[in-house]
């Protein structure tokens, strides 16, 4: 759970949880909603005690939802491996280099 109330740029704890097959609950601040796909691999909520409590209860009361979101989270974690990130950076640098050659 990442109930940040500030402009969190990227929550590494989200990806670490994803790698263990755990769905995430995160606030709708900063970059968190870009990492958690609401309703797919976790829940994005306003950072209030009521909203966080409801999100926790949803997973506690619905093990099938928790398992589905956890499986999607594990798959999503693969998007953030070192190899995938290196490949993406390489492609970005190659595009930038091609633009400077024009």
Biopython code that builds the backbone (N, CA, C, O; Angstrom):
import numpy as np
from Bio.PDB.StructureBuilder import StructureBuilder

atoms = [
    (1, "UNK", "N", (0.852, -1.154, 0.000)),
    (1, "UNK", "CA", (0.000, 0.000, 0.000)),
    (1, "UNK", "C", (0.906, 1.227, 0.000)),
    (1, "UNK", "O", (1.872, 1.302, 0.759)),
    (2, "UNK", "N", (0.579, 2.184, -0.862)),
    (2, "UNK", "CA", (1.351, 3.413, -0.955)),
    (2, "UNK", "C", (0.384, 4.593, -0.892)),
    (2, "UNK", "O", (-0.001, 5.143, -1.923)),
    (3, "UNK", "N", (-0.006, 4.979, 0.330)),
    (3, "UNK", "CA", (-0.993, 6.048, 0.482)),
    (3, "UNK", "C", (-0.373, 7.440, 0.518)),
    (3, "UNK", "O", (-0.720, 8.252, 1.376)),
    (4, "UNK", "N", (0.517, 7.713, -0.383)),
    (4, "UNK", "CA", (1.218, 8.986, -0.418)),
    (4, "UNK", "C", (0.251, 10.142, -0.642)),
    (4, "UNK", "O", (-0.710, 10.024, -1.403)),
    (5, "UNK", "N", (0.515, 11.249, 0.022)),
    (5, "UNK", "CA", (-0.294, 12.458, -0.186)),
    (5, "UNK", "C", (0.521, 13.530, -0.897)),
    (5, "UNK", "O", (0.054, 14.653, -1.089)),
    (6, "UNK", "N", (1.738, 13.176, -1.283)),
    (6, "UNK", "CA", (2.590, 14.101, -2.018)),
    (6, "UNK", "C", (2.754, 13.606, -3.448)),
    (6, "UNK", "O", (2.242, 12.544, -3.802)),
    (7, "UNK", "N", (3.447, 14.352, -4.250)),
    (7, "UNK", "CA", (3.658, 13.985, -5.642)),
    (7, "UNK", "C", (4.705, 12.909, -5.815)),
    (7, "UNK", "O", (5.740, 13.146, -6.439)),
    (8, "UNK", "N", (4.456, 11.740, -5.279)),
    (8, "UNK", "CA", (5.364, 10.597, -5.416)),
    (8, "UNK", "C", (5.625, 10.359, -6.891)),
    (8, "UNK", "O", (4.685, 10.163, -7.661)),
    (9, "UNK", "N", (6.884, 10.375, -7.295)),
    (9, "UNK", "CA", (7.217, 10.229, -8.708)),
    (9, "UNK", "C", (7.059, 8.785, -9.160)),
    (9, "UNK", "O", (6.433, 8.521, -10.187)),
    (10, "UNK", "N", (7.615, 7.860, -8.410)),
    (10, "UNK", "CA", (7.554, 6.453, -8.773)),
    (10, "UNK", "C", (7.716, 5.644, -7.504)),
    (10, "UNK", "O", (8.654, 5.857, -6.735)),
    (11, "UNK", "N", (6.806, 4.719, -7.288)),
    (11, "UNK", "CA", (6.874, 3.913, -6.079)),
    (11, "UNK", "C", (7.507, 2.559, -6.331)),
    (11, "UNK", "O", (6.834, 1.637, -6.792)),
    (12, "UNK", "N", (8.799, 2.425, -6.035)),
    (12, "UNK", "CA", (9.489, 1.151, -6.215)),
    (12, "UNK", "C", (8.838, 0.066, -5.365)),
    (12, "UNK", "O", (8.847, -1.107, -5.738)),
    (13, "UNK", "N", (8.278, 0.450, -4.233)),
    (13, "UNK", "CA", (7.618, -0.545, -3.387)),
    (13, "UNK", "C", (6.446, -1.194, -4.110)),
    (13, "UNK", "O", (6.122, -2.352, -3.845)),
    (14, "UNK", "N", (5.810, -0.467, -5.015)),
    (14, "UNK", "CA", (4.719, -1.044, -5.796)),
    (14, "UNK", "C", (5.258, -2.190, -6.651)),
    (14, "UNK", "O", (4.686, -3.280, -6.656)),
    (15, "UNK", "N", (6.337, -1.954, -7.363)),
    (15, "UNK", "CA", (6.918, -2.957, -8.250)),
    (15, "UNK", "C", (7.431, -4.147, -7.440)),
    (15, "UNK", "O", (7.296, -5.292, -7.871)),
    (16, "UNK", "N", (8.013, -3.889, -6.283)),
    (16, "UNK", "CA", (8.481, -4.992, -5.436)),
    (16, "UNK", "C", (7.304, -5.870, -5.011)),
    (16, "UNK", "O", (7.412, -7.096, -5.023)),
    (17, "UNK", "N", (6.199, -5.262, -4.641)),
    (17, "UNK", "CA", (5.009, -6.036, -4.289)),
    (17, "UNK", "C", (4.461, -6.797, -5.482)),
    (17, "UNK", "O", (4.076, -7.960, -5.366)),
    (18, "UNK", "N", (4.429, -6.127, -6.638)),
    (18, "UNK", "CA", (3.974, -6.780, -7.869)),
    (18, "UNK", "C", (4.783, -8.047, -8.137)),
    (18, "UNK", "O", (4.225, -9.080, -8.507)),
    (19, "UNK", "N", (6.096, -7.963, -7.947)),
    (19, "UNK", "CA", (6.967, -9.106, -8.224)),
    (19, "UNK", "C", (6.611, -10.312, -7.346)),
    (19, "UNK", "O", (6.864, -11.456, -7.726)),
    (20, "UNK", "N", (6.030, -10.056, -6.187)),
    (20, "UNK", "CA", (5.592, -11.126, -5.291)),
    (20, "UNK", "C", (4.141, -11.528, -5.554)),
    (20, "UNK", "O", (3.581, -12.354, -4.834)),
    (21, "UNK", "N", (3.540, -10.942, -6.583)),
    (21, "UNK", "CA", (2.154, -11.285, -6.906)),
    (21, "UNK", "C", (1.144, -10.620, -6.002)),
    (21, "UNK", "O", (0.048, -11.138, -5.789)),
    (22, "UNK", "N", (1.516, -9.469, -5.470)),
    (22, "UNK", "CA", (0.611, -8.743, -4.580)),
    (22, "UNK", "C", (0.005, -7.551, -5.307)),
    (22, "UNK", "O", (0.740, -6.743, -5.875)),
    (23, "UNK", "N", (-1.309, -7.425, -5.301)),
    (23, "UNK", "CA", (-1.917, -6.231, -5.890)),
    (23, "UNK", "C", (-1.595, -5.031, -5.011)),
    (23, "UNK", "O", (-1.339, -5.179, -3.816)),
    (24, "UNK", "N", (-1.609, -3.860, -5.599)),
    (24, "UNK", "CA", (-1.250, -2.646, -4.861)),
    (24, "UNK", "C", (-2.464, -1.774, -4.628)),
    (24, "UNK", "O", (-3.418, -1.775, -5.406)),
    (25, "UNK", "N", (-2.405, -1.043, -3.557)),
    (25, "UNK", "CA", (-3.357, 0.029, -3.284)),
    (25, "UNK", "C", (-2.521, 1.287, -3.176)),
    (25, "UNK", "O", (-1.639, 1.380, -2.322)),
    (26, "UNK", "N", (-2.791, 2.246, -4.028)),
    (26, "UNK", "CA", (-2.015, 3.472, -4.023)),
    (26, "UNK", "C", (-2.902, 4.689, -4.174)),
    (26, "UNK", "O", (-4.033, 4.603, -4.651)),
    (27, "UNK", "N", (-2.376, 5.804, -3.765)),
    (27, "UNK", "CA", (-3.143, 7.044, -3.867)),
    (27, "UNK", "C", (-3.067, 7.619, -5.278)),
    (27, "UNK", "O", (-2.180, 7.284, -6.063)),
    (28, "UNK", "N", (-3.997, 8.471, -5.564)),
    (28, "UNK", "CA", (-4.097, 9.067, -6.907)),
    (28, "UNK", "C", (-3.233, 10.323, -7.041)),
    (28, "UNK", "O", (-3.615, 11.287, -7.704)),
    (29, "UNK", "N", (-2.066, 10.294, -6.402)),
    (29, "UNK", "CA", (-1.147, 11.437, -6.418)),
    (29, "UNK", "C", (0.105, 11.107, -7.224)),
    (29, "UNK", "O", (0.548, 9.959, -7.258)),
    (30, "UNK", "N", (0.657, 12.105, -7.857)),
    (30, "UNK", "CA", (1.933, 11.955, -8.552)),
    (30, "UNK", "C", (1.918, 10.880, -9.613)),
    (30, "UNK", "O", (0.970, 10.780, -10.392)),
    (31, "UNK", "N", (2.965, 10.072, -9.647)),
    (31, "UNK", "CA", (3.114, 9.049, -10.672)),
    (31, "UNK", "C", (2.513, 7.701, -10.309)),
    (31, "UNK", "O", (2.547, 6.777, -11.121)),
    (32, "UNK", "N", (1.967, 7.569, -9.114)),
    (32, "UNK", "CA", (1.420, 6.282, -8.671)),
    (32, "UNK", "C", (0.367, 5.737, -9.632)),
    (32, "UNK", "O", (0.410, 4.551, -9.962)),
    (33, "UNK", "N", (-0.582, 6.565, -10.095)),
    (33, "UNK", "CA", (-1.581, 6.029, -11.026)),
    (33, "UNK", "C", (-0.997, 5.587, -12.375)),
    (33, "UNK", "O", (-1.655, 4.865, -13.124)),
    (34, "UNK", "N", (0.209, 6.006, -12.682)),
    (34, "UNK", "CA", (0.851, 5.551, -13.914)),
    (34, "UNK", "C", (1.453, 4.161, -13.740)),
    (34, "UNK", "O", (1.707, 3.472, -14.728)),
    (35, "UNK", "N", (1.681, 3.743, -12.510)),
    (35, "UNK", "CA", (2.261, 2.437, -12.230)),
    (35, "UNK", "C", (1.164, 1.409, -11.959)),
    (35, "UNK", "O", (1.199, 0.300, -12.493)),
    (36, "UNK", "N", (0.209, 1.776, -11.144)),
    (36, "UNK", "CA", (-0.901, 0.874, -10.820)),
    (36, "UNK", "C", (-1.998, 1.067, -11.854)),
    (36, "UNK", "O", (-2.484, 2.182, -12.045)),
    (37, "UNK", "N", (-2.383, 0.007, -12.510)),
    (37, "UNK", "CA", (-3.517, 0.055, -13.429)),
    (37, "UNK", "C", (-4.770, -0.254, -12.618)),
    (37, "UNK", "O", (-5.059, -1.412, -12.314)),
    (38, "UNK", "N", (-5.503, 0.790, -12.275)),
    (38, "UNK", "CA", (-6.668, 0.668, -11.399)),
    (38, "UNK", "C", (-7.657, -0.362, -11.934)),
    (38, "UNK", "O", (-8.082, -0.298, -13.088)),
    (39, "UNK", "N", (-8.012, -1.305, -11.077)),
    (39, "UNK", "CA", (-8.964, -2.331, -11.460)),
    (39, "UNK", "C", (-8.352, -3.497, -12.209)),
    (39, "UNK", "O", (-9.059, -4.438, -12.569)),
    (40, "UNK", "N", (-7.044, -3.453, -12.452)),
    (40, "UNK", "CA", (-6.369, -4.542, -13.156)),
    (40, "UNK", "C", (-5.330, -5.233, -12.263)),
    (40, "UNK", "O", (-5.371, -6.448, -12.069)),
    (41, "UNK", "N", (-4.399, -4.435, -11.725)),
    (41, "UNK", "CA", (-3.356, -5.002, -10.873)),
    (41, "UNK", "C", (-3.325, -4.336, -9.505)),
    (41, "UNK", "O", (-2.395, -4.532, -8.723)),
    (42, "UNK", "N", (-4.341, -3.558, -9.234)),
    (42, "UNK", "CA", (-4.433, -2.870, -7.956)),
    (42, "UNK", "C", (-5.566, -1.873, -7.959)),
    (42, "UNK", "O", (-6.422, -1.872, -8.843)),
    (43, "UNK", "N", (-5.553, -1.032, -6.959)),
    (43, "UNK", "CA", (-6.574, -0.008, -6.809)),
    (43, "UNK", "C", (-5.918, 1.347, -6.567)),
    (43, "UNK", "O", (-4.975, 1.467, -5.784)),
    (44, "UNK", "N", (-6.424, 2.348, -7.243)),
    (44, "UNK", "CA", (-5.961, 3.721, -7.044)),
    (44, "UNK", "C", (-7.097, 4.466, -6.368)),
    (44, "UNK", "O", (-8.219, 4.505, -6.873)),
    (45, "UNK", "N", (-6.794, 5.059, -5.214)),
    (45, "UNK", "CA", (-7.826, 5.720, -4.411)),
    (45, "UNK", "C", (-7.349, 7.089, -3.948)),
    (45, "UNK", "O", (-6.155, 7.387, -3.982)),
    (46, "UNK", "N", (-8.288, 7.912, -3.519)),
    (46, "UNK", "CA", (-7.900, 9.165, -2.884)),
    (46, "UNK", "C", (-7.261, 8.816, -1.544)),
    (46, "UNK", "O", (-7.692, 7.869, -0.887)),
    (47, "UNK", "N", (-6.247, 9.560, -1.131)),
    (47, "UNK", "CA", (-5.547, 9.213, 0.107)),
    (47, "UNK", "C", (-6.319, 9.651, 1.353)),
    (47, "UNK", "O", (-5.896, 10.548, 2.082)),
    (48, "UNK", "N", (-7.439, 9.008, 1.574)),
    (48, "UNK", "CA", (-8.225, 9.286, 2.785)),
    (48, "UNK", "C", (-8.400, 7.979, 3.551)),
    (48, "UNK", "O", (-8.399, 6.907, 2.947)),
    (49, "UNK", "N", (-8.549, 8.054, 4.857)),
    (49, "UNK", "CA", (-8.725, 6.827, 5.631)),
    (49, "UNK", "C", (-9.917, 5.991, 5.145)),
    (49, "UNK", "O", (-9.833, 4.764, 5.097)),
    (50, "UNK", "N", (-11.005, 6.639, 4.790)),
    (50, "UNK", "CA", (-12.195, 5.892, 4.343)),
    (50, "UNK", "C", (-11.914, 5.151, 3.039)),
    (50, "UNK", "O", (-12.244, 3.972, 2.913)),
    (51, "UNK", "N", (-11.307, 5.836, 2.068)),
    (51, "UNK", "CA", (-11.029, 5.210, 0.770)),
    (51, "UNK", "C", (-10.015, 4.078, 0.907)),
    (51, "UNK", "O", (-10.164, 3.028, 0.283)),
    (52, "UNK", "N", (-8.987, 4.291, 1.722)),
    (52, "UNK", "CA", (-7.991, 3.237, 1.932)),
    (52, "UNK", "C", (-8.622, 2.034, 2.627)),
    (52, "UNK", "O", (-8.354, 0.889, 2.264)),
    (53, "UNK", "N", (-9.453, 2.296, 3.616)),
    (53, "UNK", "CA", (-10.140, 1.210, 4.324)),
    (53, "UNK", "C", (-11.038, 0.412, 3.402)),
    (53, "UNK", "O", (-11.092, -0.814, 3.499)),
    (54, "UNK", "N", (-11.746, 1.089, 2.506)),
    (54, "UNK", "CA", (-12.615, 0.392, 1.556)),
    (54, "UNK", "C", (-11.799, -0.476, 0.600)),
    (54, "UNK", "O", (-12.196, -1.597, 0.282)),
    (55, "UNK", "N", (-10.662, 0.043, 0.145)),
    (55, "UNK", "CA", (-9.811, -0.725, -0.768)),
    (55, "UNK", "C", (-9.255, -1.968, -0.075)),
    (55, "UNK", "O", (-9.222, -3.049, -0.662)),
    (56, "UNK", "N", (-8.825, -1.811, 1.153)),
    (56, "UNK", "CA", (-8.310, -2.953, 1.918)),
    (56, "UNK", "C", (-9.422, -3.974, 2.120)),
    (56, "UNK", "O", (-9.205, -5.173, 1.951)),
    (57, "UNK", "N", (-10.604, -3.505, 2.479)),
    (57, "UNK", "CA", (-11.741, -4.403, 2.702)),
    (57, "UNK", "C", (-12.110, -5.160, 1.431)),
    (57, "UNK", "O", (-12.459, -6.339, 1.484)),
    (58, "UNK", "N", (-12.032, -4.473, 0.276)),
    (58, "UNK", "CA", (-12.347, -5.145, -0.989)),
    (58, "UNK", "C", (-11.482, -6.385, -1.180)),
    (58, "UNK", "O", (-11.983, -7.450, -1.541)),
    (59, "UNK", "N", (-10.188, -6.240, -0.937)),
    (59, "UNK", "CA", (-9.294, -7.390, -1.084)),
    (59, "UNK", "C", (-9.497, -8.422, 0.027)),
    (59, "UNK", "O", (-9.429, -9.625, -0.225)),
    (60, "UNK", "N", (-9.742, -7.966, 1.230)),
    (60, "UNK", "CA", (-9.940, -8.893, 2.345)),
    (60, "UNK", "C", (-11.195, -9.734, 2.157)),
    (60, "UNK", "O", (-11.219, -10.906, 2.532)),
    (61, "UNK", "N", (-12.231, -9.147, 1.581)),
    (61, "UNK", "CA", (-13.513, -9.836, 1.439)),
    (61, "UNK", "C", (-13.685, -10.571, 0.117)),
    (61, "UNK", "O", (-14.623, -11.352, -0.042)),
    (62, "UNK", "N", (-12.787, -10.327, -0.832)),
    (62, "UNK", "CA", (-12.917, -10.942, -2.149)),
    (62, "UNK", "C", (-11.591, -11.582, -2.567)),
    (62, "UNK", "O", (-10.805, -10.971, -3.291)),
    (63, "UNK", "N", (-11.344, -12.819, -2.107)),
    (63, "UNK", "CA", (-10.074, -13.466, -2.431)),
    (63, "UNK", "C", (-9.876, -13.691, -3.932)),
    (63, "UNK", "O", (-8.739, -13.688, -4.405)),
    (64, "UNK", "N", (-10.952, -13.886, -4.684)),
    (64, "UNK", "CA", (-10.807, -14.052, -6.131)),
    (64, "UNK", "C", (-10.283, -12.775, -6.785)),
    (64, "UNK", "O", (-9.416, -12.830, -7.657)),
    (65, "UNK", "N", (-10.808, -11.633, -6.363)),
    (65, "UNK", "CA", (-10.329, -10.340, -6.875)),
    (65, "UNK", "C", (-8.859, -10.155, -6.520)),
    (65, "UNK", "O", (-8.052, -9.739, -7.351)),
    (66, "UNK", "N", (-8.529, -10.470, -5.279)),
    (66, "UNK", "CA", (-7.149, -10.341, -4.819)),
    (66, "UNK", "C", (-6.224, -11.224, -5.651)),
    (66, "UNK", "O", (-5.137, -10.787, -6.029)),
    (67, "UNK", "N", (-6.634, -12.456, -5.942)),
    (67, "UNK", "CA", (-5.809, -13.360, -6.751)),
    (67, "UNK", "C", (-5.680, -12.878, -8.192)),
    (67, "UNK", "O", (-4.588, -12.911, -8.759)),
    (68, "UNK", "N", (-6.798, -12.425, -8.797)),
    (68, "UNK", "CA", (-6.752, -11.924, -10.183)),
    (68, "UNK", "C", (-5.834, -10.717, -10.289)),
    (68, "UNK", "O", (-4.978, -10.656, -11.171)),
    (69, "UNK", "N", (-6.015, -9.755, -9.386)),
    (69, "UNK", "CA", (-5.170, -8.565, -9.410)),
    (69, "UNK", "C", (-3.722, -8.927, -9.094)),
    (69, "UNK", "O", (-2.800, -8.330, -9.650)),
    (70, "UNK", "N", (-3.510, -9.903, -8.204)),
    (70, "UNK", "CA", (-2.149, -10.334, -7.874)),
    (70, "UNK", "C", (-1.457, -10.975, -9.065)),
    (70, "UNK", "O", (-0.274, -10.731, -9.302)),
    (71, "UNK", "N", (-2.184, -11.792, -9.816)),
    (71, "UNK", "CA", (-1.601, -12.424, -11.009)),
    (71, "UNK", "C", (-1.255, -11.369, -12.054)),
    (71, "UNK", "O", (-0.201, -11.438, -12.685)),
    (72, "UNK", "N", (-2.145, -10.390, -12.237)),
    (72, "UNK", "CA", (-1.871, -9.301, -13.187)),
    (72, "UNK", "C", (-0.692, -8.467, -12.713)),
    (72, "UNK", "O", (0.113, -8.000, -13.519)),
    (73, "UNK", "N", (-0.591, -8.282, -11.402)),
    (73, "UNK", "CA", (0.531, -7.522, -10.844)),
    (73, "UNK", "C", (1.853, -8.232, -11.122)),
    (73, "UNK", "O", (2.838, -7.588, -11.486)),
    (74, "UNK", "N", (1.881, -9.549, -10.955)),
    (74, "UNK", "CA", (3.105, -10.311, -11.220)),
    (74, "UNK", "C", (3.517, -10.150, -12.680)),
    (74, "UNK", "O", (4.697, -9.965, -12.979)),
    (75, "UNK", "N", (2.542, -10.221, -13.589)),
    (75, "UNK", "CA", (2.842, -10.011, -15.008)),
    (75, "UNK", "C", (3.349, -8.597, -15.257)),
    (75, "UNK", "O", (4.285, -8.398, -16.032)),
    (76, "UNK", "N", (2.739, -7.621, -14.609)),
    (76, "UNK", "CA", (3.118, -6.215, -14.799)),
    (76, "UNK", "C", (4.528, -5.960, -14.308)),
    (76, "UNK", "O", (5.235, -5.125, -14.872)),
    (77, "UNK", "N", (4.953, -6.664, -13.265)),
    (77, "UNK", "CA", (6.313, -6.482, -12.730)),
    (77, "UNK", "C", (7.359, -6.774, -13.795)),
    (77, "UNK", "O", (8.457, -6.219, -13.755)),
    (78, "UNK", "N", (7.030, -7.642, -14.746)),
    (78, "UNK", "CA", (7.979, -7.978, -15.806)),
    (78, "UNK", "C", (8.283, -6.790, -16.707)),
    (78, "UNK", "O", (9.308, -6.773, -17.388)),
    (79, "UNK", "N", (7.394, -5.794, -16.715)),
    (79, "UNK", "CA", (7.639, -4.573, -17.495)),
    (79, "UNK", "C", (8.750, -3.721, -16.892)),
    (79, "UNK", "O", (9.226, -2.782, -17.530)),
    (80, "UNK", "N", (9.163, -4.039, -15.676)),
    (80, "UNK", "CA", (10.132, -3.203, -14.971)),
    (80, "UNK", "C", (11.428, -3.933, -14.655)),
    (80, "UNK", "O", (12.178, -3.504, -13.778)),
    (81, "UNK", "N", (11.701, -5.023, -15.350)),
    (81, "UNK", "CA", (12.975, -5.713, -15.129)),
    (81, "UNK", "C", (14.106, -4.860, -15.700)),
    (81, "UNK", "O", (13.876, -3.980, -16.529)),
    (82, "UNK", "N", (15.311, -5.129, -15.253)),
    (82, "UNK", "CA", (16.473, -4.392, -15.739)),
    (82, "UNK", "C", (16.597, -4.557, -17.252)),
    (82, "UNK", "O", (16.873, -3.589, -17.961)),
    (83, "UNK", "N", (16.395, -5.780, -17.749)),
    (83, "UNK", "CA", (16.522, -6.038, -19.185)),
    (83, "UNK", "C", (15.509, -5.233, -19.989)),
    (83, "UNK", "O", (15.861, -4.628, -21.002)),
    (84, "UNK", "N", (14.260, -5.220, -19.547)),
    (84, "UNK", "CA", (13.223, -4.473, -20.273)),
    (84, "UNK", "C", (13.535, -2.979, -20.238)),
    (84, "UNK", "O", (13.415, -2.294, -21.254)),
    (85, "UNK", "N", (13.929, -2.479, -19.084)),
    (85, "UNK", "CA", (14.242, -1.054, -18.976)),
    (85, "UNK", "C", (15.447, -0.692, -19.836)),
    (85, "UNK", "O", (15.452, 0.355, -20.483)),
    (86, "UNK", "N", (16.464, -1.545, -19.850)),
    (86, "UNK", "CA", (17.655, -1.276, -20.682)),
    (86, "UNK", "C", (17.265, -1.246, -22.153)),
    (86, "UNK", "O", (17.736, -0.389, -22.900)),
    (87, "UNK", "N", (16.414, -2.169, -22.575)),
    (87, "UNK", "CA", (15.965, -2.197, -23.970)),
    (87, "UNK", "C", (15.196, -0.922, -24.311)),
    (87, "UNK", "O", (15.380, -0.351, -25.386)),
    (88, "UNK", "N", (14.347, -0.484, -23.406)),
    (88, "UNK", "CA", (13.578, 0.747, -23.645)),
    (88, "UNK", "C", (14.480, 1.973, -23.711)),
    (88, "UNK", "O", (14.312, 2.833, -24.577)),
    (89, "UNK", "N", (15.439, 2.048, -22.791)),
    (89, "UNK", "CA", (16.375, 3.186, -22.821)),
    (89, "UNK", "C", (17.192, 3.184, -24.101)),
    (89, "UNK", "O", (17.421, 4.230, -24.708)),
    (90, "UNK", "N", (17.625, 2.007, -24.501)),
    (90, "UNK", "CA", (18.417, 1.903, -25.734)),
    (90, "UNK", "C", (17.603, 2.399, -26.927)),
    (90, "UNK", "O", (18.123, 3.137, -27.764)),
    (91, "UNK", "N", (16.343, 2.004, -27.013)),
    (91, "UNK", "CA", (15.472, 2.445, -28.110)),
    (91, "UNK", "C", (15.268, 3.960, -28.060)),
    (91, "UNK", "O", (15.247, 4.623, -29.096)),
    (92, "UNK", "N", (15.120, 4.492, -26.872)),
    (92, "UNK", "CA", (14.952, 5.939, -26.713)),
    (92, "UNK", "C", (16.205, 6.679, -27.178)),
    (92, "UNK", "O", (16.112, 7.668, -27.905)),
    (93, "UNK", "N", (17.373, 6.198, -26.758)),
    (93, "UNK", "CA", (18.626, 6.831, -27.173)),
    (93, "UNK", "C", (18.835, 6.717, -28.675)),
    (93, "UNK", "O", (19.309, 7.658, -29.311)),
    (94, "UNK", "N", (18.486, 5.573, -29.242)),
    (94, "UNK", "CA", (18.615, 5.395, -30.691)),
    (94, "UNK", "C", (17.727, 6.380, -31.442)),
    (94, "UNK", "O", (18.144, 6.947, -32.452)),
    (95, "UNK", "N", (16.505, 6.587, -30.954)),
    (95, "UNK", "CA", (15.607, 7.564, -31.600)),
    (95, "UNK", "C", (16.144, 8.986, -31.480)),
    (95, "UNK", "O", (16.084, 9.770, -32.428)),
    (96, "UNK", "N", (16.675, 9.307, -30.289)),
    (96, "UNK", "CA", (17.235, 10.645, -30.087)),
    (96, "UNK", "C", (18.452, 10.868, -30.988)),
    (96, "UNK", "O", (18.619, 11.943, -31.564)),
    (97, "UNK", "N", (19.280, 9.862, -31.100)),
    (97, "UNK", "CA", (20.460, 9.961, -31.960)),
    (97, "UNK", "C", (20.054, 10.129, -33.433)),
    (97, "UNK", "O", (20.675, 10.900, -34.164)),
    (98, "UNK", "N", (19.025, 9.416, -33.859)),
    (98, "UNK", "CA", (18.547, 9.537, -35.233)),
    (98, "UNK", "C", (18.008, 10.931, -35.501)),
    (98, "UNK", "O", (18.159, 11.446, -36.609)),
    (99, "UNK", "N", (17.388, 11.547, -34.519)),
    (99, "UNK", "CA", (16.862, 12.903, -34.692)),
    (99, "UNK", "C", (17.979, 13.932, -34.833)),
    (99, "UNK", "O", (17.822, 14.928, -35.539)),
    (100, "UNK", "N", (19.108, 13.696, -34.163)),
    (100, "UNK", "CA", (20.215, 14.662, -34.231)),
    (100, "UNK", "C", (20.988, 14.558, -35.547)),
    (100, "UNK", "O", (21.741, 15.462, -35.909)),
    (101, "UNK", "N", (20.796, 13.463, -36.246)),
    (101, "UNK", "CA", (21.497, 13.273, -37.522)),
    (101, "UNK", "C", (20.783, 13.938, -38.679)),
    (101, "UNK", "O", (21.338, 14.022, -39.774)),
    (102, "UNK", "N", (19.600, 14.400, -38.470)),
    (102, "UNK", "CA", (18.823, 14.992, -39.564)),
    (102, "UNK", "C", (19.333, 16.335, -39.953)),
    (102, "UNK", "O", (18.787, 16.965, -40.859)),
]
sb = StructureBuilder()
sb.init_structure("model")
sb.init_model(0)
sb.init_chain("A")
sb.init_seg("    ")
for serial, (resi, resn, name, xyz) in enumerate(atoms, 1):
    if name == "N":
        sb.init_residue(resn, " ", resi, " ")
    sb.init_atom(name, np.array(xyz, "f"), 0.0, 1.0, " ", f" {name:<3s}", serial, name[0])
structure = sb.get_structure()
